[in-house]
Amino acid sequence: MRTVVIGMMLLWTTAALAQGAPPPYAVPVAAPPPVFRAVSSGPERVAAAVVPVTVRMTLGNQLLWSGPLNIGGVGQARISLSEPVADPHGCNRMGDGRMSRQIELSITAQNYRSANGADYRLSARYARPSDGGDCPQGTRTISIEQGFSLEGRKGLTFEGDGGLKVQISAP
């Protein structure tokens, strides 16, 4: 019976279409996809020009690193040093037995202007083996994290704990 009903519907539909009559059911039409437009609701994006600077990083009177860097653009100016230091105690250390100090410095352009006007972000870190005792273990770390702008300035000095200092000078 099912076959007969389907066959009769096909015959009726075919006959109705041949006579120009509309089909007995509505044909669904797909709606077009929605169009999304990006609307900026965040801070204004600012392209940072590449600027040559000279950076000097010291710990007290000891020069840790000094040299030129190009800051700005979309990247990060970064210096990372890890160098061995002598073990003044002659300790028999577990593991690889090496002692080292690390110096890290990075200046990143803030591609979105922040409310405080900081165009760049300074991150400076100095880590050294601990001292004291017969065979000291561990490290001691000092760091500076600071936003800044060079606008209208020839140089800036940032001071951290323990005598860590970073000086940035622009031409």
Contact map, one row per residue, 1 for C-alpha under 8 A:
111110000000000000000000000000000000000000000000000000000000000000000000000000000000000000000000000000000000000000000000000000000000000000000000000000000000000000000000000
111111000000000000000000000000000000000000000000000000000000000000000000000000000000000000000000000000000000000000000000000000000000000000000000000000000000000000000000000
111111100000000000000000000000000000000000000000000000000000000000000000000000000000000000000000000000000000000000000000000000000000000000000000000000000000000000000000000
111111110000000000000000000000000000000000000000000000000000000000000000000000000000000000000000000000000000000000000000000000000000000000000000000000000000000000000000000
111111111000000000000000000000000000000000000000000000000000000000000000000000000000000000000000000000000000000000000000000000000000000000000000000000000000000000000000000
011111111100000000000000000000000000000000000000000000000000000000000000000000000000000000000000000000000000000000000000000000000000000000000000000000000000000000000000000
001111111110000000000000000000000000000000000000000000000000000000000000000000000000000000000000000000000000000000000000000000000000000000000000000000000000000000000000000
000111111111000000000000000000000000000000000000000000000000000000000000000000000000000000000000000000000000000000000000000000000000000000000000000000000000000000000000000
000011111111100000000000000000000000000000000000000000000000000000000000000000000000000000000000000000000000000000000000000000000000000000000000000000000000000000000000000
000001111111110000000000000000000000000000000000000000000000000000000000000000000000000000000000000000000000000000000000000000000000000000000000000000000000000000000000000
000000111111111000000000000000000000000000000000000000000000000000000000000000000000000000000000000000000000000000000000000000000000000000000000000000000000000000000000000
000000011111111100000000000000000000000000000000000000000000000000000000000000000000000000000000000000000000000000000000000000000000000000000000000000000000000000000000000
000000001111111110000011000000000000000000000000000000000000000000000000000000000000000000000000000000000000000000000000000000000000000000000000000000000000000000000000000
000000000111111111000000000000000000000000000000000000000000000000000000000000000000000000000000000000000000000000000000000000000000000000000000000000000000000000000000000
000000000011111111100000000000000000000000000000000000000000000000000000000000000000000000000000000000000000000000000000000000000000000000000000000000000000000000000000000
000000000001111111111110000000000000000000000000000000000000000000000000000000000000000000000000000000000000000000000000000000000000000000000000000000000000000000000000000
000000000000111111111110000000000000000000000000000000000000000000000000000000000000000000000000000000000000000000000000000000000000000000000000000000000000000000000000000
000000000000011111111000000000000000000000000000000000000000000000000000000000000000000000000000000000000000000000000000000000000000000000000000000000000000000000000000000
000000000000001111111000000000000000000000000000000000000000000000000000000000000000000000000000000000000000000000000000000000000000000000000000000000000000000000000000000
000000000000000111111100000000000000000000000000000000000000000000000000000000000000000000000000000000000000000000000000000000000000000000000000000000000000000000000000000
000000000000000111111110000000000000000000000000000000000000000000000000000000000000000000000000000000000000000000000000000000000000000000000000000000000000000000000000000
000000000000000110011111000000000000000000000000000000000000000000000000000000000000000000000000000000000000000000000000000000000000000000000000000000000000000000000000000
000000000000100110001111110000000000000000000000000000000000000000000000000000000000000000000000000000000000000000000000000000000000000000000000000000000000000000000000000
000000000000100000000111110000000000000000000000000000000000000000000000000000000000000000000000000000000000000000000000000000000000000000000000000000000000000000000000000
000000000000000000000011111000000000000000000000000000000000000000000000000000000000000000000000000000000000000000000000000000000000000000000000000000000000000000000000000
000000000000000000000011111100000000000000000000000000000000000000000000000000000000000000000000000000000000000000000000000000000000000000000000000000000000000000000000000
000000000000000000000000111110000000000000000000000000000000000000000000000000000000000000000000000000000000000000000000000000000000000000000000000000000000000000000000000
000000000000000000000000011111000000000000000000000000000000000000000000000000000000000000000000000000000000000000000000000000000000000000000000000000000000000000000000000
000000000000000000000000001111100000000000000000000000000000000000000000000000000000000000000000000000000000000000000000000000000000000000000000000000000000000000000000000
000000000000000000000000000111110000000000000000000000000000000000000000000000000000000000000000000000000000000000000000000000000000000000000000000000000000000000000000000
000000000000000000000000000011111000000000000000000000000000000000000000000000000000000000000000000000000000000000000000000000000000000000000000000000000000000000000000000
000000000000000000000000000001111100000000000000000000000000000000000000000000000000000000000000000000000000000000000000000000000000000000000000000000000000000000000000000
000000000000000000000000000000111110000000000000000000000000000000000000000000000000000000000000000000000000000000000000000000000000000000000000000000000000000000000000000
000000000000000000000000000000011111000000000000000000000000000000000000000000000000000000000000000000000000000000000000000000000000000000000000000000000000000000000000000
000000000000000000000000000000001111100000000000000000000000000000000000000000000000000000000000000000000000000000000000000000000000000000000000000000000000000000000000000
000000000000000000000000000000000111110000000000000000000000000000000000000000000000000000000000000000000000000000000000000000000000000000000000000000000000000000000000000
000000000000000000000000000000000011111000000000000000000000000000000000000000000000000000000000000000000000000000000000000000000000000000000000000000000000000000000000000
000000000000000000000000000000000001111100000000000000000000000000000000000000000000000000000000000000000000000000000000000000000000000000000000000000000000000000000000000
000000000000000000000000000000000000111110000000000000000000000000000000000000000000000000000000000000000000000000000000000000000000000000000000000000000000000000000000000
000000000000000000000000000000000000011111000000000000000000000000000000000000000000000000000000000000000000000000000000000000000000000000000000000000000000000000000000000
000000000000000000000000000000000000001111100000000000000000000000000000000000000000000000000000000000000000000000000000000000000000000000000000000000000000000000000000000
000000000000000000000000000000000000000111110000000000000000000000000000000000000000000000000000000000000000000000000000000000000000000000000000000000000000000000000000000
000000000000000000000000000000000000000011111000000000000000000000000000000000000000000000000000000000000000000111000000000000000000000000000000000000000000000000000000000
000000000000000000000000000000000000000001111100000000000000000000000000000000000000000000000000000000000000000110000000000000000000000000000000000000000000000000000000000
000000000000000000000000000000000000000000111110000000000000000000000000000000000000000000000000000000000000001110000000000000000000000000000000000000000000000000000000000
000000000000000000000000000000000000000000011111000000000000000000000000000000000000000000000000000000000000001110000000000000000000000000000000000000000000000000000000000
000000000000000000000000000000000000000000001111100000000000000000000000110000000000000000000000000000000000001000000000000000000000000000000000000000000000000000000000000
000000000000000000000000000000000000000000000111110000000000000000000001110000000000000000000000000000000000111000000010000000000000000000000000000000000000000000000000000
000000000000000000000000000000000000000000000011111000000000000000000001100000000000000000000000000000000000000000000000000000000000000000000000000000000000000000000000000
000000000000000000000000000000000000000000000001111100000000000000000111100000000000000000000000000000000000000000000000000000000000000000000000000000000000000000000000000
000000000000000000000000000000000000000000000000111110000000000000000111000000000000000000000000000000000000000000000000000000000000000000000000000000000000000000000000010
000000000000000000000000000000000000000000000000011111000000000000011110000000000000000000000000000000000000000000000000000000000000000000000000000000000000000000000000011
000000000000000000000000000000000000000000000000001111100000000000011110000000000000000000000000000000000000000000000000000000000000000000000000000000000000000000000001111
000000000000000000000000000000000000000000000000000111110000000001111000000000000000000000000000000000000000000000000000000000000000000000000000000000000000000000000001110
000000000000000000000000000000000000000000000000000011111000000011111000000000000000000000000000000000000000000000000000000000000000000000000000000000000000000000000111100
000000000000000000000000000000000000000000000000000001111100001111100000000000000000000000000000000000000000000000000000000000000000000000000000000000000000000000000111000
000000000000000000000000000000000000000000000000000000111110001111000000000000000000000000000000000000000000000000000000000000000000000000000000000000000000000000011110000
000000000000000000000000000000000000000000000000000000011111111110000000000000000000000000000000000000000000000000000000000000000000000000000000000000000000000000111100000
000000000000000000000000000000000000000000000000000000001111111100000000000000000000000000000000000000000000000000000000000000000000000000000000000000000000000001111000000
000000000000000000000000000000000000000000000000000000000111110000000000000000000000000000000000000000000000000000000000000000000000000000000000000000000000000001111000000
000000000000000000000000000000000000000000000000000000000111111000000000000000000000000000000000000000000000000000000000000000000000000000000000000000000000000000000000000
000000000000000000000000000000000000000000000000000000000111111100000000000000000000000000000000000000000000000000000000000000000000000000000000000000000000000000000000000
000000000000000000000000000000000000000000000000000000011110111111000000000000000000000000000000000000000000000000000000000000000000000000000000000000000000000000000000000
000000000000000000000000000000000000000000000000000000011110011111000000000000000000000000000000000000100000000000000000000000000000000000000000000000000000000000000000000
000000000000000000000000000000000000000000000000000000111100001111100000000000000000000000000000000000100000000000000000000000000000000000000000000000000000000000000000000
000000000000000000000000000000000000000000000000000001111000001111110000000000000000000000000000000000000000000000000000000000000000000000000000000000000000000000000000000
000000000000000000000000000000000000000000000000000001110000000011111000000000000000000000000000000000000000000000000000000000000000000000000000000000000000000000000000000
000000000000000000000000000000000000000000000000000111100000000001111100000000000000000000000000000000000000000000000000000000000000000000000000000000000000000000000000000
000000000000000000000000000000000000000000000000000111100000000000111110000010000000000000000000000000000000000000000000000000000000000000000000000000000000000000000000000
000000000000000000000000000000000000000000000000011110000000000000011111000010000000000000000000000000000000000000000000000000000000000000000000000000000000000000000000000
000000000000000000000000000000000000000000000000011110000000000000001111101110000000000000000000000000000011100000000000000000000000000000000000000000000000000000000000000
000000000000000000000000000000000000000000000001111000000000000000000111111100000000000000000000000000000001100000000001000000000000000000000000000000000000000000000000000
000000000000000000000000000000000000000000000011110000000000000000000011111000000000000000000000000000000000100000000000000000000000000000000000000000000000000000000000000
000000000000000000000000000000000000000000000011000000000000000000000001111100000000000000000000000000000000101000000000000000000000000000000000000000000000000000000000000
000000000000000000000000000000000000000000000000000000000000000000000011111110000000000000000000000000000001100000000000000000000000000000000000000000000000000000000000000
000000000000000000000000000000000000000000000000000000000000000000000011011111000000000000000000000000000111100000000000000000000000000000000000000000000000000000000000000
000000000000000000000000000000000000000000000000000000000000000000001110001111100000000000000000000000000111000000000000000000000000000000000000000000000000000000000000000
000000000000000000000000000000000000000000000000000000000000000000000000000111110000000000000000000000011110000000000000000000000000000000000000000000000000000000000000000
000000000000000000000000000000000000000000000000000000000000000000000000000011111000000000000000000000111100000000000000000000000000000000000000000000000000000000000000000
000000000000000000000000000000000000000000000000000000000000000000000000000001111100000000000000000001111000000000000000000000000000000000000000000000000000000000000000000
000000000000000000000000000000000000000000000000000000000000000000000000000000111110000000000000000001110000000000000000000000000000000000000000000000000000000000000000000
000000000000000000000000000000000000000000000000000000000000000000000000000000011111000000000000000111100000000000000000000000000000000000000000000000000000000000000000000
000000000000000000000000000000000000000000000000000000000000000000000000000000001111100000000000000111000000000000000000000000000000000000000000000000000000000000000000000
000000000000000000000000000000000000000000000000000000000000000000000000000000000111110000000000011110000000000000000000000000000000000000000000000000000000000000000000000
000000000000000000000000000000000000000000000000000000000000000000000000000000000011111000000000011110000000000000000000000000000000000000000000000000000000000000000000000
000000000000000000000000000000000000000000000000000000000000000000000000000000000001111100000000001000000000000000000000000000000000000000000000000000000000000000000000000
000000000000000000000000000000000000000000000000000000000000000000000000000000000000111111100000001000000000000000000000000000000000000000000000000000000000000000000000000
000000000000000000000000000000000000000000000000000000000000000000000000000000000000011111000000000000000000000000000000000000000000000000000000000000000000000000000000000
000000000000000000000000000000000000000000000000000000000000000000000000000000000000001111100000000000000000000000000000000000000000011000000000000000000000000000000000000
000000000000000000000000000000000000000000000000000000000000000000000000000000000000001111110000000000000000000000000000000000000000000000000000000000000000000000000000000
000000000000000000000000000000000000000000000000000000000000000000000000000000000000001011111000000000000000000000000000000000000000011000000000000000000000000000000000000
000000000000000000000000000000000000000000000000000000000000000000000000000000000000000001111100100000000000000000000000000000000000000000000000000000000000000000000000000
000000000000000000000000000000000000000000000000000000000000000000000000000000000000000000111111110000000000000000000000000000000000000000000000000000000000000000000000000
000000000000000000000000000000000000000000000000000000000000000000000000000000000000000000011111100000000000000000000000000000000000000000000000000000000000000000000000000
000000000000000000000000000000000000000000000000000000000000000000000000000000000000000000001111100000000000000000000000000000000000000000000000000000000000000000000000000
000000000000000000000000000000000000000000000000000000000000000000000000000000000000000000001111110000000000000000000000000000000000000000000000000000000000000000000000000
000000000000000000000000000000000000000000000000000000000000000000000000000000000000000000011111111000000000000000000000000000000000000000000000000000000000000000000000000
000000000000000000000000000000000000000000000000000000000000000000000000000000000001100000001001111100000000000000000000000000000000000000000000000000000000000000000000000
000000000000000000000000000000000000000000000000000000000000000000000000000000000001111000000000111110000000000000000000000000001000000000000000000000000000000000000000000
000000000000000000000000000000000000000000000000000000000000000000000000000000000111100000000000011111000000000000000000000000011000000000000000000000000000000000000000000
000000000000000000000000000000000000000000000000000000000000000000000000000000000111100000000000001111100000000000000000000001111000000000000000000000000000000000000000000
000000000000000000000000000000000000000000000000000000000000000000000000000000011110000000000000000111110000000000000000000011110000000000000000000000000000000000000000000
000000000000000000000000000000000000000000000000000000000000000110000000000000111100000000000000000011111000000000000000000111100000000000000000000000000000000000000000000
000000000000000000000000000000000000000000000000000000000000000000000000000001111000000000000000000001111100000000000000001111000000000000000000000000000000000000000000000
000000000000000000000000000000000000000000000000000000000000000000000000000001110000000000000000000000111110000000000000011110000000000000000000000000000000000000000000000
000000000000000000000000000000000000000000000000000000000000000000000000000111100000000000000000000000011111000000000000111100000000000000000000000000000000000000000000000
000000000000000000000000000000000000000000000000000000000000000000000010000111000000000000000000000000001111100000000001111000000000000000000000000000000000000000000000000
000000000000000000000000000000000000000000000000000000000000000000000011001110000000000000000000000000000111110000000001110000000000000000000000000000000000000000000000000
000000000000000000000000000000000000000000000001000000000000000000000011111100000000000000000000000000000011111000000011100000000000000000000000000000000000000000000000000
000000000000000000000000000000000000000000000001000000000000000000000000000000000000000000000000000000000001111111000111100000000000000000000000000000000000000000000000000
000000000000000000000000000000000000000000001111000000000000000000000000010000000000000000000000000000000000111110000010000000000000000000000000000000000000000000000000000
000000000000000000000000000000000000000000111100000000000000000000000000000000000000000000000000000000000000011111000000000000000000000000000000000000000000000000000000000
000000000000000000000000000000000000000000111100000000000000000000000000000000000000000000000000000000000000011111101110000000000000000000000000000000000000000000000000000
000000000000000000000000000000000000000000100000000000000000000000000000000000000000000000000000000000000000010111111110000000000000000000000000000000000000000000000000000
000000000000000000000000000000000000000000000000000000000000000000000000000000000000000000000000000000000000000011111100000000000000000000000000000000000000000000000000000
000000000000000000000000000000000000000000000000000000000000000000000000000000000000000000000000000000000000000001111100000000000000000000000000000000000000000000000000000
000000000000000000000000000000000000000000000000000000000000000000000000000000000000000000000000000000000000000011111110000000000000000000000000000110000000000000000000000
000000000000000000000000000000000000000000000000000000000000000000000000000000000000000000000000000000000000010011111111100000000000000000000000001110000000000000000000000
000000000000000000000000000000000000000000000001000000000000000000000000000000000000000000000000000000000000111011001111100000000000000000000000001111000000000000000000000
000000000000000000000000000000000000000000000000000000000000000000000001000000000000000000000000000000000011110000000111110000000000000000000000001110000000000000000000000
000000000000000000000000000000000000000000000000000000000000000000000000000000000000000000000000000000000111110000000111111000000000000000000000111100000000000000000000000
000000000000000000000000000000000000000000000000000000000000000000000000000000000000000000000000000000001111000000000001111100000000000000000001111100000000000000000000000
000000000000000000000000000000000000000000000000000000000000000000000000000000000000000000000000000000011110000000000000111110000000000000000011110000000000000000000000000
000000000000000000000000000000000000000000000000000000000000000000000000000000000000000000000000000000111100000000000000011111000000000000000011100000000000000000000100000
000000000000000000000000000000000000000000000000000000000000000000000000000000000000000000000000000001111000000000000000001111100000000000001111000000000000000000000000000
000000000000000000000000000000000000000000000000000000000000000000000000000000000000000000000000000011110000000000000000000111110000000000001110000000000000000000000000000
000000000000000000000000000000000000000000000000000000000000000000000000000000000000000000000000000011100000000000000000000011111000000000111100000000000000000000000000000
000000000000000000000000000000000000000000000000000000000000000000000000000000000000000000000000000111000000000000000000000001111100000000111000000000000000000000000000000
000000000000000000000000000000000000000000000000000000000000000000000000000000000000000000000000001110000000000000000000000000111110000111110000000000000000000000000000000
000000000000000000000000000000000000000000000000000000000000000000000000000000000000000000000000000000000000000000000000000000011111000111110000000000000000000000000000000
000000000000000000000000000000000000000000000000000000000000000000000000000000000000000000000000000000000000000000000000000000001111100110000000000000000000000000000000000
000000000000000000000000000000000000000000000000000000000000000000000000000000000000000000000000000000000000000000000000000000000111111100000000000000000000000000000000000
000000000000000000000000000000000000000000000000000000000000000000000000000000000000000000000000000000000000000000000000000000000011111100000000000000000000000000000000000
000000000000000000000000000000000000000000000000000000000000000000000000000000000000000010100000000000000000000000000000000000000001111100000000000000000000000000000000000
000000000000000000000000000000000000000000000000000000000000000000000000000000000000000010100000000000000000000000000000000000000001111110000000000000000000000000000000000
000000000000000000000000000000000000000000000000000000000000000000000000000000000000000000000000000000000000000000000000000000001111111111000000000000000000000000000000000
000000000000000000000000000000000000000000000000000000000000000000000000000000000000000000000000000000000000000000000000000000001110001111100000000000000000000000000000000
000000000000000000000000000000000000000000000000000000000000000000000000000000000000000000000000000000000000000000000000000000001100000111110000000000000000000000000000000
000000000000000000000000000000000000000000000000000000000000000000000000000000000000000000000000000000000000000000000000000000111100000011111000000000000000000000000000000
000000000000000000000000000000000000000000000000000000000000000000000000000000000000000000000000000000000000000000000000000000111100000001111100000000000000000000000000000
000000000000000000000000000000000000000000000000000000000000000000000000000000000000000000000000000000000000000000000000000011110000000000111110000000000000000000000000000
000000000000000000000000000000000000000000000000000000000000000000000000000000000000000000000000000000000000000000000000000011100000000000011111000000000000000111010000000
000000000000000000000000000000000000000000000000000000000000000000000000000000000000000000000000000000000000000000000000001111000000000000001111100000000000000110010000000
000000000000000000000000000000000000000000000000000000000000000000000000000000000000000000000000000000000000000000000000011110000000000000000111110000000000011100000000000
000000000000000000000000000000000000000000000000000000000000000000000000000000000000000000000000000000000000000000000000111100000000000000000011111000000000000000000000000
000000000000000000000000000000000000000000000000000000000000000000000000000000000000000000000000000000000000000000000000111000000000000000000001111100000000000000000000000
000000000000000000000000000000000000000000000000000000000000000000000000000000000000000000000000000000000000000000000111110000000000000000000000111110000000000000000000000
000000000000000000000000000000000000000000000000000000000000000000000000000000000000000000000000000000000000000000001111110000000000000000000000011111000000000000000000000
000000000000000000000000000000000000000000000000000000000000000000000000000000000000000000000000000000000000000000001111000000000000000000000000001111100000000000000000000
000000000000000000000000000000000000000000000000000000000000000000000000000000000000000000000000000000000000000000000010000000000000000000000000000111111111000000000000010
000000000000000000000000000000000000000000000000000000000000000000000000000000000000000000000000000000000000000000000000000000000000000000000000000011111000000000000000000
000000000000000000000000000000000000000000000000000000000000000000000000000000000000000000000000000000000000000000000000000000000000000000000000000001111100000000000000000
000000000000000000000000000000000000000000000000000000000000000000000000000000000000000000000000000000000000000000000000000000000000000000000000000001111111000000000000010
000000000000000000000000000000000000000000000000000000000000000000000000000000000000000000000000000000000000000000000000000000000000000000000000000001011111000000000000111
000000000000000000000000000000000000000000000000000000000000000000000000000000000000000000000000000000000000000000000000000000000000000000000000000001001111100000000011110
000000000000000000000000000000000000000000000000000000000000000000000000000000000000000000000000000000000000000000000000000000000000000000000000000001001111110000000011100
000000000000000000000000000000000000000000000000000000000000000000000000000000000000000000000000000000000000000000000000000000000000000000000000000000000011111000001111000
000000000000000000000000000000000000000000000000000000000000000000000000000000000000000000000000000000000000000000000000000000000000000000000001000000000001111100001110000
000000000000000000000000000000000000000000000000000000000000000000000000000000000000000000000000000000000000000000000000000000000000000000000001000000000000111110111100000
000000000000000000000000000000000000000000000000000000000000000000000000000000000000000000000000000000000000000000000000000000000000000000000111000000000000011111111000000
000000000000000000000000000000000000000000000000000000000000000000000000000000000000000000000000000000000000000000000000000000000000000000000110000000000000001111110000000
000000000000000000000000000000000000000000000000000000000011000000000000000000000000000000000000000000000000000000000000000000000000000000000100000000000000000111110000000
000000000000000000000000000000000000000000000000000000000111000000000000000000000000000000000000000000000000000000000000000000000000000000000000000000000000001111111000000
000000000000000000000000000000000000000000000000000000001111000000000000000000000000000000000000000000000000000000000000000000000000000000000110000000000000001111111100000
000000000000000000000000000000000000000000000000000000001111000000000000000000000000000000000000000000000000000000000000000000000000000000000000000000000000111100111110000
000000000000000000000000000000000000000000000000000000111100000000000000000000000000000000000000000000000000000000000000000100000000000000000000000000000000111000011111000
000000000000000000000000000000000000000000000000000000111000000000000000000000000000000000000000000000000000000000000000000000000000000000000000000000000011110000001111100
000000000000000000000000000000000000000000000000000011110000000000000000000000000000000000000000000000000000000000000000000000000000000000000000000000000011100000000111110
000000000000000000000000000000000000000000000000000011100000000000000000000000000000000000000000000000000000000000000000000000000000000000000000000000000111000000000011111
000000000000000000000000000000000000000000000000001111000000000000000000000000000000000000000000000000000000000000000000000000000000000000000000000001001110000000000001111
000000000000000000000000000000000000000000000000000110000000000000000000000000000000000000000000000000000000000000000000000000000000000000000000000000000100000000000000111
